[in-house]
Amino acid sequence: MYEANGIHVLSEVVSSGDAYLTQLYALKCLGWATSDGSKLSEPALEKLRESVREATAEELASLVDVLQHGSHEEKDGEALLCASIATRGQPDALRDVGVVPPLIEMLKAGSALQTLWAANALGTLACSNDENRVAIAEAGGVTPLVALLRTGTEEQTHQAARALGNVAIENANVAVIVREEAISPLVALVRSGTDEQKLFAAYTLGNLADSEENRSAIASEDAISPLVTLLETGTDQQKEEAALALGNIAFNNDANCVAISREGGISPLVALVRAGTTEHKQSAAYALGKLASNNDANRVEIAREGGISPLVALVRAGTAEHKQWATYALGKLAANDANRVEIAREGGIPPLVALVRAGTDYQKEEAALALGNIASNNDANCVEIAREGGISPLVELVRAGTDEQKEYAALALGNIASNNDANRVEIAREGGIPPLVALVRAGTAEHKQWAAH
């Protein structure tokens, strides 16, 4: 399709066509092209959607009637039509008119075409719609989707993995998917599936890794090694999803952090932060932060692989998401003495101070924690944070920030004041003592701990 200029031709059909079904099916074809963002981006597809009218209430009612009572051939066609309307939009209308139960019946006992398009339609309905995710799980959609992972055709399996990944965004559905033993076939797809199967299996595993038990279960199926392989040799989208999955698998799981490092995961993550796409940089910074949390060996390896400099660059000039996750990662890395020195040497303190002053709420929180760790037992860094104007915005966070901002700002001010008379004087001059005293009197347990510190 790409070589034949199909994207352009189909886009023209969608944007200038006057036959509804022709526009709709052309849009559906273009939806497949978004699996490679370099061919057609999601924003471009969204603009094309606006060129196609919505299905009427009568058309939707007729659709459901055929899905339920039509002939074999009619159901084949209406399954494709349903998937196409779902690509156009109207997720609430499709749910409300009752398409979910007959689509699930097609998964269980439909023809090959019906099964394929039903899985595709359910995956699209579950994209960005919590109510549909709940409806699909409550109607029994998880069991046949997991069965497709094991016994479906190549394309059916890809669509089932995608649908399960979208359904799993609703946390309550994760336990159902895991209970149906989806992890093992998903790992098998990451290891030896097609490009699309690998992509959506990695995506789904990342969404399933929402608990300590599930993270351990995913690792016990030997998922880490093939996910690291995707980081190294996968497509751009595979690398993004593998990085996110590894970050989730590493979260608060010491054994998985060790295993990811042992499998060689840190070096390709650093490479993505340094020279990957915008999405790579965000997901890899996230993963590095999770790997550095409570694991000093990983902190040392990330620094040895050259991870600190590109993370500082993201804090300085990245997108809002880059700044958020790079700041988070630097805060974890700064729990190591040598890393504190390197972060300062790479120019990390000024952009972190800037985030404490004018970042988003989450950026302020993570930047305050990072500055607190950078200042710990490091006199030179305490001096530089004060010189860069860091004390005033930290005092402001103690005075009027969120609970987390108050906690981390109090920690930072305590470390900045340690063994430094000039900084103690400045904290007092900036009005820091009264709000710190207020935290000791009436704050949370964490507030009291760090304010007293």
C-alpha positions as CSV (number, residue, x, y, z in Angstrom):
1,M,0.0,0.0,0.0
2,Y,2.8,2.4,0.8
3,E,4.8,1.8,-2.4
4,A,1.6,2.2,-4.5
5,N,0.9,5.7,-2.9
6,G,-2.1,4.1,-1.2
7,I,-2.1,6.4,1.8
8,H,-2.6,9.5,-0.5
9,V,-5.2,7.8,-2.6
10,L,-7.2,6.5,0.4
11,S,-6.9,9.9,2.1
12,E,-8.4,11.6,-0.9
13,V,-11.3,9.1,-0.9
14,V,-12.0,9.9,2.7
15,S,-11.7,13.6,2.6
16,S,-13.5,14.3,-0.7
17,G,-15.7,11.2,-1.3
18,D,-19.5,11.5,-1.3
19,A,-20.3,7.8,-0.7
20,Y,-20.6,7.0,3.0
21,L,-19.6,3.4,2.9
22,T,-16.7,4.1,0.5
23,Q,-15.4,6.8,2.9
24,L,-15.8,4.5,5.9
25,Y,-14.0,1.5,4.4
26,A,-11.2,3.8,3.1
27,L,-10.8,5.2,6.6
28,K,-10.7,1.7,8.0
29,C,-7.8,0.8,5.7
30,L,-6.0,4.0,6.8
31,G,-6.5,3.0,10.4
32,W,-4.1,0.0,9.7
33,A,-1.4,2.4,8.6
34,T,-1.2,4.1,12.0
35,S,0.6,1.0,13.3
36,D,3.5,2.6,11.6
37,G,3.4,6.3,12.7
38,S,5.9,7.2,10.0
39,K,3.3,6.4,7.3
40,L,0.2,8.0,8.9
41,S,0.1,9.6,12.3
42,E,-2.8,9.4,14.7
43,P,-3.4,13.2,14.5
44,A,-3.6,12.9,10.7
45,L,-6.1,10.0,11.0
46,E,-8.1,12.0,13.5
47,K,-8.4,14.8,11.0
48,L,-9.6,12.4,8.3
49,R,-12.2,11.0,10.7
50,E,-13.9,14.4,10.7
51,S,-14.6,14.0,7.0
52,V,-16.8,11.0,7.6
53,R,-20.3,11.5,9.0
54,E,-21.5,9.6,12.0
55,A,-23.7,6.5,11.6
56,T,-27.4,7.3,12.3
57,A,-29.4,5.7,15.1
58,E,-31.3,3.7,12.4
59,E,-28.0,2.5,10.8
60,L,-26.6,1.4,14.2
61,A,-29.8,-0.5,15.1
62,S,-29.8,-2.3,11.7
63,L,-26.1,-3.2,12.3
64,V,-26.9,-4.9,15.6
65,D,-29.9,-6.7,14.1
66,V,-27.7,-8.2,11.4
67,L,-24.9,-9.1,13.9
68,Q,-27.5,-11.0,15.9
69,H,-29.8,-12.5,13.3
70,G,-28.2,-12.2,9.8
71,S,-27.0,-14.9,7.5
72,H,-23.5,-16.2,7.6
73,E,-22.5,-13.9,4.7
74,E,-24.4,-10.9,6.1
75,K,-22.6,-11.3,9.5
76,D,-19.2,-11.3,7.7
77,G,-20.0,-8.0,6.1
78,E,-21.6,-6.4,9.2
79,A,-18.6,-7.4,11.4
80,L,-16.4,-5.4,9.0
81,L,-18.9,-2.5,9.0
82,C,-18.9,-2.5,12.8
83,A,-15.1,-2.4,13.0
84,S,-15.1,0.5,10.4
85,I,-17.7,2.5,12.3
86,A,-15.6,2.0,15.5
87,T,-12.6,3.4,13.7
88,R,-14.7,6.4,12.7
89,G,-15.7,6.9,16.4
90,Q,-19.0,6.7,18.3
91,P,-17.8,4.3,21.0
92,D,-20.6,5.2,23.4
93,A,-23.3,4.9,20.7
94,L,-22.0,1.5,19.6
95,R,-22.0,0.2,23.2
96,D,-25.4,1.7,24.0
97,V,-27.0,0.1,20.9
98,G,-25.7,-3.3,22.0
99,V,-22.9,-4.3,19.7
100,V,-20.7,-5.8,22.4
101,P,-22.5,-9.1,23.1
102,P,-22.9,-10.2,19.5
103,L,-19.3,-9.3,18.8
104,I,-18.2,-11.5,21.7
105,E,-20.4,-14.3,20.3
106,M,-18.6,-14.0,17.0
107,L,-15.3,-14.4,18.9
108,K,-16.6,-17.7,20.3
109,A,-18.4,-19.2,17.3
110,G,-18.1,-17.0,14.3
111,S,-16.4,-17.5,10.9
112,A,-12.7,-16.6,10.5
113,L,-13.7,-13.2,9.1
114,Q,-16.2,-12.6,11.8
115,T,-13.7,-13.5,14.5
116,L,-11.0,-11.2,13.0
117,W,-13.3,-8.2,12.7
118,A,-15.0,-8.7,16.0
119,A,-11.6,-8.7,17.8
120,N,-10.6,-5.6,15.9
121,A,-13.9,-3.8,16.7
122,L,-13.7,-4.7,20.4
123,G,-10.1,-3.5,20.5
124,T,-11.1,-0.2,18.9
125,L,-14.1,0.2,21.2
126,A,-11.8,-0.3,24.2
127,C,-9.4,2.4,23.1
128,S,-9.8,5.5,25.2
129,N,-13.1,4.4,26.6
130,D,-13.3,3.1,30.2
131,E,-17.0,2.2,30.0
132,N,-16.4,0.0,27.0
133,R,-13.5,-1.7,28.7
134,V,-15.7,-2.6,31.6
135,A,-18.6,-3.6,29.3
136,I,-16.4,-6.0,27.3
137,A,-15.0,-7.7,30.4
138,E,-18.4,-7.9,32.1
139,A,-19.9,-9.5,28.9
140,G,-17.3,-12.3,29.0
141,G,-15.0,-10.9,26.3
142,V,-11.7,-11.7,28.0
143,T,-12.0,-15.5,27.8
144,P,-12.4,-15.8,24.0
145,L,-9.8,-13.1,23.4
146,V,-7.2,-15.0,25.4
147,A,-8.2,-18.2,23.5
148,L,-7.4,-16.4,20.3
149,L,-3.9,-15.7,21.5
150,R,-3.3,-19.4,21.6
151,T,-5.3,-20.7,18.6
152,G,-6.1,-17.8,16.3
153,T,-4.7,-17.1,12.9
154,E,-1.7,-14.7,12.6
155,E,-4.0,-11.6,12.2
156,Q,-6.6,-12.8,14.7
157,T,-3.9,-13.2,17.3
158,H,-2.5,-9.7,16.7
159,Q,-6.0,-8.2,17.1
160,A,-6.6,-10.2,20.3
161,A,-3.4,-9.0,21.8
162,R,-4.3,-5.4,20.9
163,A,-7.8,-5.7,22.3
164,L,-6.6,-7.3,25.6
165,G,-4.1,-4.5,26.0
166,N,-6.8,-1.9,25.6
167,V,-9.2,-3.7,27.9
168,A,-6.3,-4.0,30.5
169,I,-6.1,-0.2,30.8
170,E,-9.0,-0.6,33.2
171,N,-7.3,-1.9,36.3
172,A,-10.2,-4.0,37.4
173,N,-9.9,-6.0,34.2
174,V,-6.2,-6.9,34.7
175,A,-7.0,-9.7,37.3
176,V,-9.5,-11.2,34.9
177,I,-7.0,-11.3,32.0
178,V,-4.3,-12.8,34.2
179,R,-6.6,-15.4,35.7
180,E,-7.4,-16.5,32.1
181,E,-3.6,-17.3,31.8
182,A,-2.9,-14.7,29.1
183,I,0.7,-14.0,30.2
184,S,2.3,-17.1,28.8
185,P,1.0,-16.8,25.2
186,L,1.7,-13.0,25.3
187,V,5.3,-13.7,26.2
188,A,5.5,-16.3,23.4
189,L,4.3,-13.6,20.9
190,V,7.0,-11.2,22.1
191,R,9.6,-13.9,21.6
192,S,8.6,-15.2,18.2
193,G,5.6,-13.5,16.8
194,T,5.1,-11.2,13.8
195,D,6.1,-7.5,14.1
196,E,2.4,-6.6,15.0
197,Q,2.1,-9.5,17.5
198,K,5.3,-8.5,19.2
199,L,4.2,-4.9,19.4
200,F,0.8,-5.5,20.9
201,A,2.0,-8.3,23.2
202,A,4.6,-6.0,24.7
203,Y,2.0,-3.3,25.0
204,T,-0.4,-5.7,26.8
205,L,2.3,-7.1,29.1
206,G,3.2,-3.6,30.2
207,N,-0.5,-2.9,31.1
208,L,-0.8,-6.2,33.0
209,A,2.3,-5.4,35.1
210,D,0.2,-3.4,37.6
211,S,0.9,-5.4,40.8
212,E,3.9,-7.1,42.5
213,E,2.3,-10.5,41.8
214,N,1.8,-9.8,38.1
215,R,5.3,-8.4,37.6
216,S,6.7,-11.5,39.2
217,A,4.5,-13.7,37.0
218,I,5.6,-12.0,33.8
219,A,9.2,-12.3,34.8
220,S,8.8,-16.0,35.7
221,E,7.6,-16.6,32.1
222,D,11.0,-15.3,30.9
223,A,9.5,-12.2,29.4
224,I,12.5,-9.9,30.2
225,S,15.0,-11.3,27.6
226,P,12.7,-10.9,24.6
227,L,11.6,-7.5,25.7
228,V,15.2,-6.4,25.9
229,T,15.7,-7.8,22.4
230,L,12.9,-5.6,21.2
231,L,14.7,-2.6,22.8
232,E,17.8,-3.4,20.7
233,T,16.4,-4.6,17.4
234,G,12.7,-3.8,17.3
235,T,10.7,-1.3,15.2
236,D,10.3,2.2,16.7
237,Q,6.9,1.3,18.2
238,Q,8.2,-2.0,19.5
239,K,11.1,-0.2,21.3
240,E,8.7,2.3,22.9
241,E,6.3,-0.4,24.2
242,A,9.2,-2.6,25.3
243,A,10.7,0.2,27.3
244,L,7.4,1.0,29.0
245,A,6.8,-2.7,29.7
246,L,10.2,-3.1,31.3
247,G,9.7,0.1,33.4
248,N,6.4,-1.3,34.7
249,I,7.9,-4.8,35.3
250,A,10.8,-3.1,37.2
251,F,8.6,-1.0,39.5
252,N,9.1,-1.9,43.1
253,N,10.5,-5.3,42.2
254,D,14.2,-5.8,43.1
255,A,14.5,-9.2,41.4
256,N,13.2,-7.8,38.1
257,C,15.5,-4.8,38.3
258,V,18.4,-7.1,38.7
259,A,17.2,-9.4,35.9
260,I,16.7,-6.5,33.4
261,S,20.2,-5.3,34.1
262,R,21.6,-8.8,33.8
263,E,19.9,-9.3,30.4
264,G,21.6,-6.1,29.1
265,G,18.6,-3.8,29.3
266,I,20.3,-0.7,30.6
267,S,22.5,0.1,27.6
268,P,19.8,0.2,25.0
269,L,17.6,2.2,27.3
270,V,20.3,4.8,27.6
271,A,20.8,4.8,23.8
272,L,17.1,5.5,23.4
273,V,17.2,8.4,25.9
274,R,20.2,9.8,24.0
275,A,19.1,9.4,20.4
276,G,15.7,7.8,20.1
277,T,12.4,9.3,19.0
278,T,10.4,11.7,21.2
279,E,8.4,8.7,22.4
280,H,11.5,6.6,23.0
281,K,13.1,9.3,25.1
282,Q,10.0,9.5,27.3
283,S,9.5,5.8,27.8
284,A,13.2,5.0,28.3
285,A,13.6,7.8,30.9
286,Y,10.6,6.3,32.7
287,A,12.2,2.9,32.6
288,L,15.6,4.1,33.8
289,G,14.0,5.8,36.8
290,K,12.2,2.6,37.8
291,L,15.5,0.6,37.4
292,A,17.4,3.1,39.5
293,S,14.9,3.1,42.3
294,N,16.3,1.3,45.4
295,N,19.1,-0.4,43.3
296,D,22.5,1.1,43.6
297,A,24.1,-1.3,41.2
298,N,21.8,-0.1,38.5
299,R,22.4,3.5,39.4
300,V,26.1,2.9,38.9
301,E,25.6,1.1,35.6
302,I,23.2,3.8,34.2
303,A,25.9,6.4,34.9
304,R,28.6,4.2,33.5
305,E,26.6,3.8,30.3
306,G,26.5,7.6,30.0
307,G,22.9,8.0,31.1
308,I,23.2,11.1,33.2
309,S,24.1,13.6,30.4
310,P,21.1,12.9,28.1
311,L,18.7,12.8,31.1
312,V,19.9,16.3,32.1
313,A,19.5,17.4,28.5
314,L,15.8,16.2,28.6
315,V,15.2,18.2,31.9
316,R,16.7,21.2,30.2
317,A,15.0,21.2,26.8
318,G,12.7,18.2,26.5
319,T,8.9,18.0,26.2
320,A,6.9,18.3,29.4
321,E,6.8,14.5,29.6
322,H,10.5,14.3,29.0
323,K,11.1,16.7,31.9
324,Q,8.8,14.8,34.2
325,W,10.4,11.4,33.7
326,A,14.0,12.6,33.3
327,T,13.6,14.5,36.6
328,Y,12.2,11.4,38.2
329,A,15.2,9.3,36.9
330,L,17.8,11.9,38.1
331,G,16.2,11.9,41.5
332,K,16.6,8.2,41.8
333,L,20.2,8.3,40.4
334,A,21.1,11.0,42.9
335,A,20.8,8.5,45.7
336,N,24.4,7.6,44.7
337,D,27.3,9.8,45.9
338,A,29.2,9.8,42.6
339,N,26.1,10.4,40.6
340,R,25.3,13.5,42.6
341,V,28.6,14.9,41.5
342,E,28.1,14.0,37.9
343,I,24.6,15.5,37.7
344,A,26.0,18.8,39.0
345,R,28.9,18.6,36.6
346,E,26.6,18.0,33.6
347,G,24.6,21.1,34.5
348,G,21.6,19.4,36.1
349,I,21.0,21.8,39.0
350,P,19.8,25.0,37.1
351,P,17.1,23.2,35.1
352,L,15.9,21.4,38.2
353,V,15.6,24.7,40.1
354,A,13.7,26.1,37.1
355,L,11.2,23.2,37.4
356,V,10.7,23.7,41.2
357,R,10.0,27.4,40.3
358,A,7.7,27.0,37.3
359,G,7.1,23.4,36.4
360,T,3.9,21.4,36.6
361,D,2.8,20.1,40.0
362,Y,4.4,16.7,39.3
363,Q,7.6,18.3,37.9
364,K,7.8,20.5,41.0
365,E,7.4,17.4,43.3
366,E,10.1,15.3,41.5
367,A,12.5,18.3,41.0
368,A,12.3,19.0,44.8
369,L,13.1,15.4,45.6
370,A,15.9,15.4,43.0
371,L,17.5,18.5,44.5
372,G,17.1,17.0,48.0
373,N,19.0,13.9,46.9
374,I,21.6,15.9,45.0
375,A,22.2,18.1,48.1
376,S,22.6,15.1,50.4
377,N,26.1,15.0,51.9
378,N,27.5,17.2,49.1
379,D,28.6,20.7,50.2
380,A,29.4,22.0,46.7
381,N,25.9,21.0,45.4
382,C,24.3,22.8,48.4
383,V,26.1,25.9,47.5
384,E,25.2,25.7,43.9
385,I,21.5,25.1,44.6
386,A,21.4,28.3,46.7
387,R,23.4,30.2,44.1
388,E,20.9,29.2,41.4
389,G,18.1,30.5,43.5
390,G,16.7,27.2,44.6
391,I,15.9,28.1,48.2
392,S,13.1,30.6,47.5
393,P,10.9,28.2,45.4
394,L,11.5,25.3,47.8
395,V,10.3,27.5,50.7
396,E,7.2,28.4,48.6
397,L,6.5,24.7,48.1
398,V,6.7,24.1,51.9
399,R,4.3,27.0,52.4
400,A,1.7,26.3,49.7
401,G,2.5,23.2,47.7
402,T,0.7,19.8,47.6
403,D,1.3,17.3,50.3
404,E,4.0,15.6,48.3
405,Q,5.6,18.9,47.3
406,K,5.8,19.9,51.0
407,E,7.4,16.6,51.9
408,Y,10.1,16.7,49.3
409,A,10.8,20.5,49.6
410,A,11.2,20.0,53.4
411,L,13.6,17.2,52.7
412,A,15.5,19.3,50.2
413,L,15.8,22.3,52.5
414,G,17.0,20.1,55.4
415,N,19.8,18.7,53.2
416,I,20.7,22.1,51.8
417,A,20.9,23.6,55.3
418,S,23.1,20.7,56.6
419,N,26.5,22.1,57.6
420,N,26.0,25.3,55.7
421,D,25.4,28.5,57.7
422,A,24.8,30.7,54.7
423,N,22.0,28.5,53.5
424,R,20.4,28.4,56.9
425,V,20.4,32.2,57.0
426,E,18.9,32.4,53.5
427,I,16.2,29.9,54.4
428,A,15.2,32.0,57.3
429,R,15.4,35.2,55.2
430,E,13.1,33.7,52.6
431,G,10.5,33.0,55.4
432,G,11.1,29.2,55.5
433,I,11.0,28.7,59.3
434,P,7.3,29.4,60.0
435,P,6.0,27.0,57.3
436,L,8.5,24.3,58.5
437,V,7.3,24.8,62.0
438,A,3.7,24.5,60.8
439,L,4.5,21.2,59.2
440,V,6.1,19.9,62.4
441,R,2.9,20.9,64.3
442,A,0.2,19.8,61.9
443,G,1.6,18.0,58.9
444,T,1.5,14.4,57.9
445,A,4.0,12.0,59.5
446,E,6.3,12.5,56.5
447,H,6.0,16.3,56.7
448,K,6.9,16.2,60.4
449,Q,9.9,13.9,59.7
450,W,11.5,16.1,57.1
451,A,10.5,19.4,58.5
452,A,12.1,18.5,61.8
453,H,15.1,17.2,59.9
